Each structure stands twice: as C-alpha cells, then as structure tokens.
Amino acid sequence: MSTERPKGDPEHEGDLSLDEKPRVERPRRYVVVLHNDDYTTMEFVVHVLMKFFHLGATESTQIMLHVHHKGYGIVGTYTRDVAETKAEQVTDYAKEHGHPLRCTAEPEGFGEQ
C-alpha cells in the first residue's frame, strides 16, 4: 500500500475561492422642486406643502418664502418614482384649483453650483 497522498491540481493547490457579492448601488435620488410664479397665492403654496409633503405651518411658510424670493425651492428628496408622483399630484391639484403652480422632479444636486 502506498502512503503517498493523491496529488491535486498543482496550479491551484492552496488557492482559496471567494464568492464575490454583486455590488448594489443605491438608486439615484430626486428632489421635488416648486417654482415661483406671479399668480399662485402664498396661502395656496403653504396649503400644498402641508397637504402633500406633511410639513408643519412654520416649515411650509419658510419654504414658500424661499420659493418666492429665490425663484424655486426644494421641498424634499425621494426616489425617482415617488418624486415624479408627488410633482404630478401637486401640479394636477394646482390646476384643479386654478393655479399655475409648477412642481418638478429633478435629479439630486439641482441648483448646486
């Protein structure tokens, strides 16, 4: 009887095999942006912020004033589907109530320079 050990593949002897996990990237985020116009009332903008974004009166007023003075304001950051849905809901609601309020969903980083 031979006491020799069976020989394995000499090229891969002692190599470890590691299973690599697939790299999962976070989905790109989108911001919901309100745009200023000369016709939509400030009260309606505050109402929209409270209704669709569940913000308090103080925070809604601050965002509304930012939109009024700067021309636009970021309301929140969401996944693409949620941001686009919220922007569409706000736009439709504004039209139903006779306001030309413009709300868009933009890739994160909007307005940064």
Secondary structure by P-SEA (a helix, b strand, c coil): ccccccccccccccbbbbbccccccccbbbbbbbbbcccccaaaaaaaaaacccccaaaaaaaaaaaaaccccccccccaaaaaaaaaaaaaaaaaacccccccccccccccc
